[in-house]
Amino acid sequence: MLAPVPRPTSGLAVRCTRALFSPWSRLSLLVAMLVAAAVTVVMYEPQRLLSAGWPQLSGAAAVVLFGVAYGACTAAFVPRPLLNLAAGALFGSQAGLVSALAGTVLGAGISFALGRLLGQDALRPLLRGRWLKAADTQLSRHGFRSMLALRLFPGVPFAAANYCAAVSRMGYVPFLLATGIGSIPNTAAYVVAGSRAGSPTSPAFLIAMGFIVLTGIAAAAIAWCKRHRLRGH
């Protein structure tokens, strides 16, 4: 008797698998995750939990827990200035700065990893405009220097910078190093302001607020110069 001929593998399963892991499917998953995170922030306002309903912990455990929560919140689009102020109010200048910086790097790393894994393959072919190409070239060739400038002069929103870097060909380690180093001055200013919010006329509070205003003005000036330079090309 003849042996039964094995049936060919179904092409439907192969097509479904390819569609499931295609660049656009992964991008759709990323968009769904970001929308869900944004809706969660609007509904539950985790920044209030961090500032008003914080668990009754003390010492290093509280600092570490806050850093982890900070990272998750920044990945979910909670504004960093609010979190930095809360860190200063809860832990003071020194411990608050350590916790806020750790959370900053953690949140940036989460966003970068998600953008690189789920969004890069689909979005890179869309980088056709002059401004998009210029930004991609700058981040890809001079990643550390460019990201350091973005963190020092925070004119670009934190989450937007994370995902733009993820879509570029910038390396993971330079991204995290630039984020950690470049975020120190601005983060420190907000943390100090939060720790001295009870005495708004103190020199430390006034210096911190002055630094925040000056970096905002510098960021606007740099963005204006960059815009005119790109127009000139």
C-alpha positions as a LaTeX table, in Angstrom:
\begin{tabular}{lrrr}
\hline
Residue & $x$ (\AA) & $y$ (\AA) & $z$ (\AA) \\
\hline
Met1 & 0.00 & 0.00 & 0.00 \\
Leu2 & 1.12 & 3.49 & $-0.68$ \\
Ala3 & 2.02 & 5.65 & 2.29 \\
Pro4 & $-0.31$ & 8.58 & 2.85 \\
Val5 & 0.95 & 11.76 & 1.31 \\
Pro6 & 1.49 & 14.41 & 4.01 \\
Arg7 & $-0.59$ & 17.49 & 3.57 \\
Pro8 & 1.31 & 20.68 & 2.82 \\
Thr9 & 1.61 & 23.15 & 5.62 \\
Ser10 & $-1.29$ & 25.53 & 5.60 \\
Gly11 & $-0.35$ & 28.87 & 4.11 \\
Leu12 & $-3.00$ & 30.62 & 6.22 \\
Ala13 & $-1.11$ & 30.04 & 9.45 \\
Val14 & 2.10 & 31.34 & 7.90 \\
Arg15 & 0.38 & 34.46 & 6.59 \\
Cys16 & $-1.26$ & 35.11 & 9.95 \\
Thr17 & 2.06 & 34.75 & 11.74 \\
Arg18 & 3.76 & 37.15 & 9.33 \\
Ala19 & 0.93 & 39.65 & 9.68 \\
Leu20 & 1.02 & 39.40 & 13.46 \\
Phe21 & 4.73 & 40.18 & 13.64 \\
Ser22 & 4.85 & 42.62 & 10.74 \\
Pro23 & 6.21 & 46.14 & 11.35 \\
Trp24 & 2.79 & 47.73 & 11.07 \\
Ser25 & 1.23 & 45.25 & 13.50 \\
Arg26 & 3.94 & 46.01 & 16.03 \\
Leu27 & 3.45 & 49.73 & 15.48 \\
Ser28 & $-0.29$ & 49.31 & 16.05 \\
Leu29 & 0.47 & 47.53 & 19.31 \\
Leu30 & 2.74 & 50.39 & 20.37 \\
Val31 & 0.08 & 52.99 & 19.54 \\
Ala32 & $-2.52$ & 50.99 & 21.49 \\
Met33 & $-0.19$ & 50.81 & 24.50 \\
Leu34 & 0.53 & 54.54 & 24.40 \\
Val35 & $-3.15$ & 55.42 & 24.10 \\
Ala36 & $-3.97$ & 53.12 & 27.03 \\
Ala37 & $-1.21$ & 54.73 & 29.09 \\
Ala38 & $-2.45$ & 58.23 & 28.28 \\
Val39 & $-6.04$ & 57.31 & 29.17 \\
Thr40 & $-4.85$ & 55.79 & 32.44 \\
Val41 & $-3.01$ & 58.99 & 33.33 \\
Val42 & $-6.06$ & 61.13 & 32.60 \\
Met43 & $-8.39$ & 58.88 & 34.60 \\
Tyr44 & $-6.29$ & 58.03 & 37.64 \\
Glu45 & $-3.78$ & 60.92 & 37.79 \\
Pro46 & $-0.88$ & 58.93 & 39.28 \\
Gln47 & 1.04 & 62.13 & 39.99 \\
Arg48 & $-1.45$ & 62.80 & 42.80 \\
Leu49 & $-0.78$ & 59.36 & 44.20 \\
Leu50 & 2.92 & 60.11 & 44.22 \\
Ser51 & 2.54 & 63.47 & 45.94 \\
Ala52 & $-0.46$ & 62.97 & 48.25 \\
Gly53 & $-1.13$ & 59.25 & 48.66 \\
Trp54 & 2.42 & 57.93 & 48.91 \\
Pro55 & 2.81 & 54.73 & 50.98 \\
Gln56 & 4.14 & 55.24 & 54.48 \\
Leu57 & 7.66 & 54.06 & 53.76 \\
Ser58 & 10.94 & 55.64 & 54.73 \\
Gly59 & 14.60 & 55.41 & 53.93 \\
Ala60 & 16.10 & 53.73 & 50.90 \\
Ala61 & 13.02 & 51.58 & 50.23 \\
Ala62 & 10.86 & 54.65 & 49.69 \\
Val63 & 13.47 & 56.26 & 47.42 \\
Val64 & 13.79 & 53.10 & 45.30 \\
Leu65 & 10.01 & 52.61 & 45.09 \\
Phe66 & 9.54 & 56.21 & 44.02 \\
Gly67 & 12.22 & 55.83 & 41.33 \\
Val68 & 10.45 & 52.78 & 39.88 \\
Ala69 & 7.07 & 54.52 & 39.99 \\
Tyr70 & 8.63 & 57.62 & 38.44 \\
Gly71 & 9.98 & 55.59 & 35.52 \\
Ala72 & 6.63 & 53.93 & 34.89 \\
Cys73 & 4.83 & 57.27 & 35.06 \\
Thr74 & 7.16 & 59.01 & 32.62 \\
Ala75 & 6.72 & 56.15 & 30.17 \\
Ala76 & 2.96 & 56.77 & 30.55 \\
Phe77 & 3.33 & 60.52 & 29.75 \\
Val78 & 3.07 & 61.93 & 33.27 \\
Pro79 & 4.91 & 65.30 & 33.06 \\
Arg80 & 8.38 & 65.08 & 34.60 \\
Pro81 & 8.27 & 68.53 & 36.26 \\
Leu82 & 5.40 & 67.38 & 38.48 \\
Leu83 & 7.27 & 64.21 & 39.41 \\
Asn84 & 10.47 & 66.15 & 40.12 \\
Leu85 & 8.61 & 68.56 & 42.39 \\
Ala86 & 7.04 & 65.60 & 44.19 \\
Ala87 & 10.46 & 63.97 & 44.64 \\
Gly88 & 11.81 & 67.10 & 46.27 \\
Ala89 & 8.78 & 67.52 & 48.50 \\
Leu90 & 8.89 & 63.89 & 49.64 \\
Phe91 & 12.60 & 63.23 & 50.06 \\
Gly92 & 14.41 & 66.56 & 50.06 \\
Ser93 & 17.06 & 67.74 & 47.63 \\
Gln94 & 19.65 & 64.95 & 47.73 \\
Ala95 & 17.57 & 61.77 & 47.97 \\
Gly96 & 14.91 & 63.33 & 45.75 \\
Leu97 & 17.46 & 64.05 & 43.03 \\
Val98 & 18.82 & 60.49 & 43.13 \\
Ser99 & 15.34 & 59.00 & 42.91 \\
Ala100 & 14.21 & 61.38 & 40.16 \\
Leu101 & 17.30 & 60.79 & 38.02 \\
Ala102 & 17.00 & 57.02 & 38.38 \\
Gly103 & 13.34 & 57.24 & 37.38 \\
Thr104 & 14.22 & 59.49 & 34.44 \\
Val105 & 16.72 & 57.00 & 33.04 \\
Leu106 & 14.37 & 54.08 & 33.70 \\
Gly107 & 11.42 & 55.75 & 31.98 \\
Ala108 & 13.55 & 56.82 & 29.03 \\
Gly109 & 14.92 & 53.29 & 28.70 \\
Ile110 & 11.42 & 51.79 & 28.70 \\
Ser111 & 10.20 & 54.22 & 26.04 \\
Phe112 & 13.31 & 53.74 & 23.90 \\
Ala113 & 13.04 & 49.95 & 24.06 \\
Leu114 & 9.35 & 50.00 & 23.13 \\
Gly115 & 9.93 & 52.42 & 20.26 \\
Arg116 & 12.90 & 50.49 & 18.92 \\
Leu117 & 11.20 & 47.08 & 19.15 \\
Leu118 & 7.71 & 48.02 & 18.01 \\
Gly119 & 8.00 & 51.18 & 15.96 \\
Gln120 & 11.36 & 51.56 & 14.21 \\
Asp121 & 10.82 & 49.15 & 11.29 \\
Ala122 & 7.49 & 50.74 & 10.35 \\
Leu123 & 8.43 & 54.39 & 10.84 \\
Arg124 & 11.89 & 54.61 & 9.30 \\
Pro125 & 10.58 & 54.33 & 5.69 \\
Leu126 & 8.36 & 57.36 & 6.44 \\
Leu127 & 11.29 & 59.69 & 7.19 \\
Arg128 & 11.05 & 61.60 & 3.92 \\
Gly129 & 10.54 & 65.22 & 4.86 \\
Arg130 & 13.49 & 67.59 & 5.10 \\
Trp131 & 13.08 & 68.22 & 8.81 \\
Leu132 & 12.55 & 64.54 & 9.59 \\
Lys133 & 15.60 & 63.53 & 7.60 \\
Ala134 & 17.71 & 66.21 & 9.27 \\
Ala135 & 16.61 & 65.12 & 12.76 \\
Asp136 & 17.20 & 61.46 & 11.94 \\
Thr137 & 20.67 & 62.17 & 10.54 \\
Gln138 & 21.61 & 64.22 & 13.58 \\
Leu139 & 20.48 & 61.55 & 16.05 \\
Ser140 & 21.95 & 58.67 & 14.05 \\
Arg141 & 25.40 & 60.21 & 13.48 \\
His142 & 25.78 & 62.32 & 16.61 \\
Gly143 & 23.45 & 60.54 & 18.99 \\
Phe144 & 25.13 & 61.22 & 22.33 \\
Arg145 & 25.84 & 64.89 & 21.60 \\
Ser146 & 22.37 & 65.53 & 20.18 \\
Met147 & 20.52 & 63.81 & 23.01 \\
Leu148 & 22.69 & 65.56 & 25.59 \\
Ala149 & 21.67 & 68.91 & 24.10 \\
Leu150 & 17.99 & 67.92 & 24.12 \\
Arg151 & 18.17 & 67.00 & 27.80 \\
Leu152 & 20.14 & 70.09 & 28.81 \\
Phe153 & 17.76 & 72.43 & 26.98 \\
Pro154 & 14.39 & 70.68 & 27.32 \\
Gly155 & 12.48 & 72.29 & 24.48 \\
Val156 & 11.39 & 68.92 & 23.06 \\
Pro157 & 8.94 & 66.94 & 25.26 \\
Phe158 & 10.61 & 64.09 & 27.11 \\
Ala159 & 8.50 & 61.30 & 25.57 \\
Ala160 & 8.83 & 62.71 & 22.05 \\
Ala161 & 12.63 & 62.79 & 22.35 \\
Asn162 & 12.64 & 59.17 & 23.55 \\
Tyr163 & 10.63 & 57.86 & 20.62 \\
Cys164 & 12.47 & 59.98 & 18.04 \\
Ala165 & 15.74 & 58.54 & 19.29 \\
Ala166 & 14.29 & 55.03 & 19.16 \\
Val167 & 13.28 & 55.43 & 15.52 \\
Ser168 & 16.75 & 56.70 & 14.61 \\
Arg169 & 19.85 & 54.49 & 14.53 \\
Met170 & 21.15 & 55.86 & 17.80 \\
Gly171 & 22.66 & 53.31 & 20.19 \\
Tyr172 & 20.97 & 52.30 & 23.44 \\
Val173 & 23.96 & 53.00 & 25.71 \\
Pro174 & 24.71 & 56.51 & 24.34 \\
Phe175 & 21.02 & 57.33 & 24.68 \\
Leu176 & 20.90 & 56.34 & 28.36 \\
Leu177 & 24.21 & 58.05 & 29.17 \\
Ala178 & 23.15 & 61.30 & 27.50 \\
Thr179 & 19.79 & 61.15 & 29.25 \\
Gly180 & 21.32 & 60.58 & 32.67 \\
Ile181 & 23.98 & 63.28 & 32.35 \\
Gly182 & 21.92 & 65.85 & 30.49 \\
Ser183 & 18.92 & 65.58 & 32.82 \\
Ile184 & 20.88 & 66.46 & 35.96 \\
Pro185 & 20.68 & 70.29 & 35.88 \\
Asn186 & 17.00 & 70.67 & 35.04 \\
Thr187 & 15.93 & 67.81 & 37.30 \\
Ala188 & 17.97 & 69.23 & 40.18 \\
Ala189 & 16.32 & 72.62 & 39.75 \\
Tyr190 & 12.81 & 71.16 & 39.99 \\
Val191 & 13.71 & 68.90 & 42.91 \\
Val192 & 15.21 & 71.81 & 44.85 \\
Ala193 & 12.15 & 73.90 & 44.07 \\
Gly194 & 9.93 & 71.11 & 45.36 \\
Ser195 & 11.95 & 70.68 & 48.53 \\
Arg196 & 11.81 & 74.45 & 49.25 \\
Ala197 & 8.23 & 75.04 & 48.11 \\
Gly198 & 7.25 & 75.85 & 51.68 \\
Ser199 & 9.58 & 78.86 & 51.66 \\
Pro200 & 9.18 & 80.47 & 48.21 \\
Thr201 & 11.28 & 83.48 & 49.17 \\
Ser202 & 14.34 & 81.42 & 50.10 \\
Pro203 & 17.49 & 81.86 & 47.95 \\
Ala204 & 17.52 & 78.17 & 46.98 \\
Phe205 & 13.94 & 78.31 & 45.67 \\
Leu206 & 14.51 & 81.54 & 43.77 \\
Ile207 & 17.74 & 80.27 & 42.19 \\
Ala208 & 16.06 & 77.03 & 41.14 \\
Met209 & 13.13 & 78.84 & 39.56 \\
Gly210 & 15.45 & 81.27 & 37.83 \\
Phe211 & 17.43 & 78.40 & 36.35 \\
Ile212 & 14.22 & 76.77 & 35.07 \\
Val213 & 13.17 & 80.01 & 33.38 \\
Leu214 & 16.59 & 80.58 & 31.83 \\
Thr215 & 16.83 & 77.07 & 30.40 \\
Gly216 & 13.34 & 77.46 & 28.94 \\
Ile217 & 14.36 & 80.69 & 27.23 \\
Ala218 & 17.59 & 79.10 & 25.96 \\
Ala219 & 15.65 & 76.12 & 24.58 \\
Ala220 & 13.28 & 78.45 & 22.72 \\
Ala221 & 16.21 & 80.42 & 21.28 \\
Ile222 & 18.00 & 77.26 & 20.11 \\
Ala223 & 14.81 & 75.93 & 18.50 \\
Trp224 & 14.31 & 79.26 & 16.69 \\
Cys225 & 17.88 & 79.22 & 15.36 \\
Lys226 & 17.59 & 75.61 & 14.23 \\
Arg227 & 14.34 & 76.35 & 12.43 \\
His228 & 15.82 & 79.25 & 10.48 \\
Arg229 & 18.93 & 77.24 & 9.65 \\
Leu230 & 16.82 & 74.43 & 8.21 \\
Arg231 & 14.78 & 76.93 & 6.22 \\
Gly232 & 18.00 & 78.34 & 4.82 \\
His233 & 18.89 & 74.91 & 3.44 \\
\hline
\end{tabular}
